[in-house]
Amino acid sequence: MDKPSGVIPAIRKMKDFEKGLETDSEWVIILESRLAQLPHLVTYCKRANKKPLIHFDLIKGLKSDEYGLEFIVQHVKPAGILSTRGNIIEQAKKSKILAIQRIFLLDSLAFEQNIKQINRSQPDLIEILPGLLPGVIKDVRANTDIPIIVGGLVKSKEEIDIAIEAGAVGVSTSDVELWT
């Protein structure tokens, strides 16, 4: 299965949607949207030869459960989803779409709990937030052997390079200036 890498536009505001489609990235992440918008956004992404990833937990008007995911897979047809929920990741994998586990690393307890959840759900990729933790990127790789995307608080090309050098395969960012 093809997986995202490099700088991945994470579209938070609809005014940035077209800019995300104009980037060289093969992938785009739709961070926040309304359920009624999603089919159209995914269609536009595919017309622009982009593989849309939807942050499942941030869809307004949809319950974030297995039935909501079933609806998204059958009617919206994204390339994949991001979620903090292990059960959603497991269901996405069963549905044969890319499953990215989003984790927030606040302290060592959060690290340990997230590693356990990742080992249970076995996502296709992990997205670590905040993204400026080179030592933690290496630790997560050592404990999971699953490709990593980082995101959150990345503010410069240099920080993108640091994350990639630490072992991340990609960096998601909503900062339009970093998309090129």
C-alpha atoms as one frame of an Amber mdcrd trajectory, in Angstrom:
protein
   0.000   0.000   0.000   1.309   3.415  -0.979   1.982   5.658   2.043   2.384
   9.404   2.495   5.836  10.934   2.800   7.496  14.330   2.583   5.532  17.466
   3.393   1.824  16.685   3.517  -0.580  19.637   3.330  -2.988  19.500   6.267
  -5.927  21.636   5.212  -7.603  23.296   8.166  -9.339  26.208   6.420 -11.356
  25.867   3.242  -9.685  29.021   1.877  -6.455  26.967   1.739  -8.048  23.970
  -0.012  -7.040  24.989  -3.559  -3.493  25.757  -2.401  -3.247  22.259  -0.963
  -4.345  20.769  -4.282  -1.695  22.785  -6.138   1.232  21.366  -4.149   3.575
  18.629  -5.331   2.399  16.335  -2.544   0.540  13.243  -3.679  -1.466  13.345
  -0.429  -3.568  15.933   1.419  -5.115  15.780   4.867  -8.538  17.280   5.418
  -8.431  18.278   9.076 -11.807  19.812   9.762 -14.963  19.646   7.712 -18.663
  19.116   7.802 -20.099  15.785   6.768 -22.043  17.380   3.911 -18.812  18.841
   2.431 -16.725  15.680   2.496 -17.917  13.907  -0.668 -17.275  17.052  -2.725
 -13.877  17.697  -1.140 -12.752  14.115  -1.752 -13.977  14.301  -5.367 -12.004
  17.523  -5.943  -8.911  15.951  -4.395  -9.133  12.937  -6.682  -9.668  15.147
  -9.763  -6.438  16.936  -8.804  -4.682  13.533  -8.568  -4.397  13.785  -4.790
  -5.020  11.023  -2.288  -7.279  12.477   0.409  -6.864  11.567   4.048  -9.644
  12.587   6.409  -9.140  13.325  10.087 -12.054  11.178  11.152 -12.347  12.593
  14.679 -12.881  16.137  13.379 -15.858  15.590  11.045 -18.741  17.783  12.175
 -22.114  16.073  11.941 -20.805  12.507  12.202 -20.457  10.337  15.265 -16.875
   9.068  15.571 -17.711   5.381  15.826 -17.554   2.263  13.673 -20.861   3.093
  11.943 -19.625   6.574  11.086 -16.491   5.031   9.610 -18.567   2.554   7.624
 -20.485   5.493   6.126 -17.257   7.371   5.261 -15.681   4.314   3.621 -18.766
   3.420   1.566 -19.996   6.890   0.559 -17.051   9.305   0.742 -14.276   6.880
  -0.288 -11.119   8.621   1.002  -7.679   7.069   0.567  -7.426   6.872   4.331
  -8.245   8.306   7.722  -6.459   9.670  10.748  -7.826   9.012  14.227  -6.759
   8.945  17.849  -9.069   5.978  18.468  -7.628   2.476  18.229 -10.987   0.854
  17.398 -11.407   3.221  14.433  -7.886   2.385  13.218  -8.652  -1.340  13.409
 -11.920  -0.863  11.497 -10.189   1.270   8.822  -7.628  -1.473   8.259 -10.420
  -4.046   7.883 -12.025  -1.689   5.359  -8.779  -1.649   3.350  -8.101   2.094
   3.619  -4.943   3.670   4.980  -5.131   3.939   8.779  -3.030   6.585  10.523
  -2.991   6.587  14.323  -2.641  10.137  15.646  -0.995  10.349  19.061  -0.335
  13.242  21.395   2.802  12.806  23.468   2.524  14.932  26.574   4.667  12.910
  28.969   6.188   9.463  29.533   2.861   7.969  30.657   1.193   9.138  27.428
   4.126   7.612  25.518   3.660   4.216  27.206  -0.129   4.186  26.769   0.118
   5.191  23.111   2.703   2.488  22.372   0.353  -0.125  23.878  -2.564   1.149
  21.791  -0.444   1.213  18.624   0.734  -2.340  19.204  -2.922  -3.419  19.550
  -4.334  -1.512  16.569  -1.309  -1.870  14.229  -1.899   1.278  12.131  -0.283
   1.714   8.736   1.386   4.914   9.973   1.654   6.881  13.192   1.317  10.655
  13.382   3.083  12.140  16.411   2.084  15.502  17.831   3.822  17.761  18.626
   6.230  17.175  15.774   9.410  18.647  17.234  10.571  15.644  19.231  13.497
  14.012  17.396  14.415  11.729  20.311  10.809  10.593  20.683  10.524   9.893
  16.952  13.439   7.484  17.297  11.902   5.894  20.426   8.531   5.337  18.750
  10.243   3.779  15.709  12.246   1.501  18.003   9.090   0.408  19.857   6.749
  -0.058  16.886   8.631  -0.309  13.576   5.717   1.573  11.943   6.402   4.579
   9.661   5.927   7.944  11.356   4.513  11.277  10.259   4.927  14.209  12.617
   2.774  17.301  12.895   1.958  20.184  15.140   4.113  23.205  15.962   6.417
  22.687  12.963   7.296  26.210  11.858  10.247  26.022   9.466  11.932  24.027
   6.712  14.782  23.353   9.157  12.359  21.723  11.590  10.990  19.569   8.766
  14.543  18.461   7.973  15.211  17.644  11.657  12.074  15.474  11.830  13.001
  13.604   8.632  16.575  13.088   9.853  15.200  11.685  13.133  13.291   9.019
  11.190   9.926  10.519  10.239   8.787   9.664   6.711   6.677  12.801   6.495
   5.561  16.024   8.124   1.951  17.200   8.128   1.470  20.919   8.445  -1.340
  23.418   8.055   1.255  26.179   7.472   0.690  27.034   3.803   4.201  28.564
   3.552   5.750  25.137   4.252   3.743  23.276   1.610   6.170  24.132  -1.200
